[in-house]
């Protein structure tokens, strides 16, 4: 089971009350791409919110974190840390803040 923390606006769209969702059957190797694939399969209303429909690239104002590391600029097909794969640590999807 992969644990994923979603930001409030995506929880609202997905109609989930808990901050954390659990994903079963994520394709191995577990990568940011396979996690987002599983999220979109489980919650189709989130398609296009985390990554672009056409290019499948992470949206600019979305960030990925795991094990206190920013994974946003790592290749999307890099394996996620073992702590995420085993469910010990969650994979975070965070809406970035901007402005000045």
Secondary structure, 3 states (H helix, E strand, C coil): CEEEECCHHHHHHHCCCCCEEEECCCCCCCEHHHHHHHHHHHCHHHCCCCECCCCCCECCCEEEEECCEECCCCCCCCECCHHHHCCCCCEEEEECCCCC
